[in-house]
C-alpha cells in the first residue's frame, strides 16, 4: 500500500513542478514584465541615393545599449567600423536587418533583456558623410516600445 502512495506522490510532485515552471513565462506576460520593441521601418522612395542620385536599398543596424551617450557622440564611420571598440560596455548587441528597398516598409519586433536602456539605429547610407545616419530610442522597461523609423533620403528619423 505504501508503494502506490509513494508513486502517486512522485507523479503529483512532478506534475506540479512542470506546471509551475511553465507558468513562469506566462506570469511574465500577465504581469507585463517583458520589454519589447516594435518598429515600423519605412524607407522613402528616394532613400540612400548613390553617386548618380538613384535610390538604393538601405541596410539598418539595430544596436541595443546600456547607455546612449557614447553612441550619440560617435560619427557614423567609427560606429560602422569598430562598434565594440567605440561603445565598450555600453554595447549589448548589434542586429543587422535585411536591407530595405526604396519605398518598402516592414515591421520588426525585438524581445529585449532587462539591461537594454536604449536602442541605437544606424543607417548604412552610401553617402554617409552627408547623412544623418543615426538616431536613438529610449526604452521603457516592462513595456512594448513602439516607434516608426522613417528612413529618408539621407536621414534616419524616429517618430513615436
N, C-alpha and C positions, 0 to 999 in steps of 0.2 A: 504494500500500500504506500510506503514511503517513496518508492521508486517512481510511480506515476505522478505523485505530488511534486517531487523534485523536477521531473521532466516538464510538468506544467509550469512551474515557477521559472525555469530556464527559458522556455518558449515565451512566456509573458514578458520577462525582462528583456529578451531580445527584441520583441516587437516594440516595446516602449522605447528602447534605445534607438531603433530605426526611425520611429515616428518623431522623436524629439530632435534627432539630427536633421531630418528632412524639414522640420519646421523652422530651423534657424534661417534659411534663405527666405522663406515665406514671411517670417517675422520681420526681417529687414525691410521687405517691401511694404508690409502692412504698417509698420511704424515709420515708414518713409526715411530709413537710414541710408538708403543708396544715393549716390551722387552720380548723375549722368549729364552728358552734354548732347543736345540735339541741334545740329546745324543744318540750315538750308543754304547750300552754296549756289550762287547764281553768277554765271560768267556772262558779261556783256558781249554783244556781237563784235565789238572792236577790241576785245581783250588781248593783251600781250602782243602788240604789233612787232613784227620782225623788221629787219633793216629796210625792207621795201614798203613798210606800212601796212602789210596784210596781217589780219588777226591770226593768232596761232594758239594751239592748246596750251593750257597753263597747269603746271603741277603745283600742288599746295601741300605744305608741311603743317601738321598739327603737332605742336610742341607742348607737352604738359610740364608745368613748372611749379616749384615750391614758392618762388618769389619772381617777380617780373622786372625788377629794377635793372638788372644787368641786360636782360633781353631788350629792354627799351633803349638802352644806351648803345648797343652794338649796331654796326651797319650790316647791310644785307650780306656782303661778301664774307665777313667774319663769321656770321651765323651759318652761312651755307657751307663754308669750307671746314670750320672747326667748331661745331656747336658744343661739344663736350669741353674743349679747352676754354672756350669763351664763357660758357654758362656754369661750369663746375657743378657744385652740389645743387644748384637751383634746377638743373635739368633732371627730369624724371624719365621721359620717353619721347621719341620722335616717331610719328606715323606719317609716312609719305603716301598721300592719296593718289588714286588713279587720276590721270590728267583730265581736265575739263575742257571740252571743245568750246569754241566761241558760241554763245547763245545757249549753252547747256546749263541745266540746273539739276541738282541732286541733293538728297538728304543723307546725312551721316550721323550715326549715334555712337557715343563712346561711354562705356562704363568706367568711372574714374575711381581711383584709390583715394582714401582719405587725405593723403599728403598733397594732392593736387589743389593748389590755390588759384592758379592762373593757367590759361591756355594761350600760347602764342601762335599766331597764324603767320606763315611765311609763304608768299607767292614767289615762285621761281620765274620772274619776268626776264625775257630776253634782254630788254633794255633796263637792266636793274639799276644802272647809275641814275636814271631819270624817274624811277618808280618809287612810290611809297609802298614798299613790298611787305610791310609787316604791321600787325595790329595785335592787341591784347584783349582778352576777355577775362574778367574776374569771375571766379567760380564760387557759387553759394553752396556750402555743404548741405547734404541731405535734401537735395532738390534736383529737379530737372531744369538744367540751364539751357534755355533756348536762345538762339541767335540766328540772324540772317547775315551771311557773309557775302557781300557784293564784291565780285572780282571785276573791277572796272578796267578801263583801258590800261592805265599804269598805276592803279591804286587798289589796295585791299581796304574795304570799308565794312565796319561792323555795325549792324542795326539790331537793336533788341526787339 
